[in-house]
Amino acid sequence: MRTLPHLTYLQAFEAAARHLSFSRAAEELNCTQSAISQRVRALEQHLGRPLFHRRRNGLELSEVGQAYRPGVAEALDVLEAATQGLVGARAQRTVTVSAPVSFASIWLARNLSDFQARHPEIEVRLNSTIWTDPNVDLADLSIAMVDRVQLTPDMTPLGRERMVLVAPPRESLPAPGESLSDWVNRRRLVYIQGKHQLWERWAKAMAVQLAPQRAPVKVDNTTTALEVIAGSGGLTVAFSTHADPMIAAGRLSAPAGQGAGTSLVHVAAFNTQRPVTPSARKFHAWLTQSFAAG
């Protein structure tokens, strides 16, 4: 005979652990916050160990809670799939991802075949965004760029970015005695408009004084900027995740080398307003593993 805690206790714990909030867990499970709290306490009494540290500013998983959470989540996923199969419902096999248009068209476009090969049964739906996504609430998980100081517990860092100066593949390098500042300012600059001012960040890191002599080109996404450089010349500063593939393919060059480090990082986060599906978990795991391997 199995001595298992009540299913509602496990559901309450898994939702609260995912959201790090009793109130959000209550919204998801359509009950009161006090009911979630009572169920979690009942589970802790059953186990004889605390699963959360109750802080003044929110919840924090204890070591026991961190160890227990993956097994509970997996068990609930298996139970859900088995139940749906029994009643004839098709288990959810789609994942909707919200990602910046440049990340989607450059990194995901090059790497998505690997996920499809591993999970051919999962339909992937991509919502490309410029600055903000009006349909972000419909996504199972979102990819974004933030500063490391803005990281929250629900975000998974994928990789810290470098800022790379990008030029056409046959662009001449600075002549002997010519400063990088003078060399840059004699060329047409392409600005990627948005919340991260890459030209200014890069110039400060590289001790370059920006005083361009030509009127600039301004675009609203990195993909367009890189295609402008490849097709019409000029210079731009782009994140390494976006620039490196086109440099490796010989379509662009990096005249200033590997570029400057930055505190900016791509992150992935589940939609806390929706249940986390098995398909979303698989995509999230593949995404983090792919960046770790790279």
N, C-alpha and C positions, 0 to 999 in steps of 0.2 A: 504494500500500500504506500502510495506516494504521500509524503508530508509536505505539501506545497502551500504557500500563502494564497489568500484569495486573489482571483484574477483582477478584481478592481483595485486591490492594493498595488499590484504590479503595474497596471496601467497608470495609476496615479503617480507612482515613483518614476516611471519612464518618461512621462510627459513633463513632470516637474524637473527632472534631471536635464532634459533636452532644452527646456526654456529657462532653467534656473529661476523659476517663478511659479508660485502656487496659483496666482491669479490667472496667468496665461494658460497653465495646465487646466484650470477650471473652465476657462472659455472653450478650450479644445474639446474637453470631455463633457461639456454641457452640464456642469454641476456647480456647486458653490466653492469658494476658496476654502471655507472651513471644512468641507467634505474632503477636499484634497489633503489638507493638513492632517485630518483625522486618519485617513487611509494610510498616509505615509508613516505616521506615528505607530499605527497598528502593525505595519510591516516591520518597522524598527524594533518593536517589542517582540515580534515573532522571531526576528533574527538575533535579537539581543545585542545589537550594535547600531550606532547612529549612521544614517546614510547621508545626512546633510549637516553642515554647520550653519546655524541661523545667525547671520550677521545683520547689523543695523542697516546696511545698504543692500541687503539681498541674500540669496542663498549661495552656498558653496558646497560642492560635493566633498564628502569625507573620503579618505582613502578607500574605505569599504564601499562607499557609493560609487567611486570611480571604477573599482574592480567589478562591481555587480552590474553596472549599467549595460555594458556590451552584451552580456549573456541574456539579460532580460529583454533588451531590444530585439535581439536575434530570435528569441523564443516567441515573442509576440508577432514578429514578421512571419515565422513559420506557421504559427497558429492561424493568422489571418489568411495566408495563402491556402492552407488546408481547408478552412471553413468555406472560403469562396469556391474552391474546387468542388466541395461536397454539394453546395447548393446550386452549382451550375454557373456561377458567375466567373467571368474571365478575370484572373488576377491582373491588377493594374500593371501594364508593361510599357508605360510611357514616362518620360522625364522631360520637363519643361525647364529650360535654362535661360536665364537673363544674363547677357554679357555685353560689354562694350563692343561696338561694331568692329573695331580693329582687332580686338582679341578674338572675336568670332571668325572674322574673315582671314586672319593670318594664323594664329596658333591653333584654334579649334579646326579650321579647315584642313590643316596639315596633319593633325593628329587624331581626328575623330574616327578614322578607319580602324585604328587600334581598338578603341572602345567597341565599335561595331563588330569587330572580329571576336572579341571576348564575350560580348552580350548581343548576339544577333537577334534575340527575341524582343529587345527593348527599342521602342520608337523614340527618337530624340527630336525634340522641338526647340528650336533656337529663336529667342527674341533678341535681336540686335538693338543696342541702345546707343544714342548719342547724348551724353551728359546724364540724362535721366530716362527711365523706362516707365511710360504711363501704365503699362500692363504688368508691372513687377509683382503685384499681388497674385497674379496667375501662375507665377513661376514656382517650381519646386525648390530651386536654389538659384542664387545670384552670384555673379563674379563681379568684383569691383576693384578699384585701386584706392588705397588709403595710406595715410602716413602711419608708421608703426605706433605712434603715440595715440592713435585713434582706434587701435585694435580693441575689440570687445570679446568676451568669452565665447560668443556664438560664431566668431569668424575663424576660419582656418587659413593661416598664411600659406601662400603657395611658393613665393620666391621673391627675394628683394631685387629691385630693378637697378640697372645701370642706365645712365643717360648717354646716348651715343650720338656723336656728330655724324650725320649721314650725307654722302655726296654721290654723284654719278660714278660709275665704275672706273672711268678713265680720267677723273678729275686730277689735275696736277697738284702736287703737294707744295707747301710753302717753299719758296726759293731760299737758298742760304742767306741768312741775315734778315729775312722777312719774319716779322712776328706773326703769331697765330691770329692775334687781334686784327692786324692789317689784312691778312689773307681772308679772314672771314668777312670783314666789312666790305671788301671789294666785290663780293658775290651777292646774288639775290637770296634773301632769307625767306624761308617758308615757315610760317607760324601755325602751330596747332592750337586753336583756341579751346579753352576749357578751364577747369579749376586748377590745373597744375601748369604753371608757367615754366615750361622746360628750358626755353632759351635763357631766361634769367637765372634759373637754378644752375644750368650747365656753365654759363659764363662766370658766375661767382665761384664755382668749384674749380674752374680751369684758369682763373685769373685773366679772363678775356674781357676787354673793354668793348662793349657793343656800341657801334656808331655806324650803322649801315649806310652805304652810299647810294643804294637803289631802293625803289619802292618795294615793299614786301608783298608776298602772297599769303593770304590767310585762309585757312580751311578749318572745318569743324571735326575732322577725325584723322587719325594717323594713317590709315590706309590711303586716303586721298593724297596726303602729304608725301608719302613714299613714292606713289605713282607719279606725282608731279616731278619729283627729283629724278626718277628713272627716265621719264619721258622728255622733260623740258629743262633739266638742270637746276642748279641752285643748291642750297644747304638747308637741312633741318636738324632738329634734335629730337630723337625718339627714344622710347623705352627699348631696352635690349630684347625683351620678349618679342617685340614687333620688328625691330630692325635686323636682328641677327639672322633670321631665315633668308631674307633677301640679300644680305651681304654674303652669306655662305653660298647662295645660288649665283653670285656674280652679277646680280642686277644693280647692286649698290656697293659703295665702299665706305670705309670708316677711316678717313684721313688722320684723325687724332687718336687712333687706337681704340682700346676697349672702352674708353669713356670714363665718366665720373660716377662714383657711387652715390647712392641716395637712400633716404629713409623710407621711400615709397615702396609699397609691396602689393602685389595682387592677392586678393583674398577670396575665399568661397564661403558662403553661408546659406544654411537651409532657411526656407521661408517659415518663420516662427508662427505664422497664422494658419498653416496647413499641416496636417499629419505628414510625417516623413515616410515616404513609401520605400519599399525595397529597391525599386529602380533608382530613386534619388540617392539612396545610400551607395549603390553600386557605382553611380556616376561620380559621386563625391570621392569615393575611395580611389577610383581610377584616376581622377584629376590630381589628387594629392600625390599618389604614387608616381604619376608621370612627371610632375615637377621635381620630386625628390630624386628620381632617376636621372633627370637632365642636369 
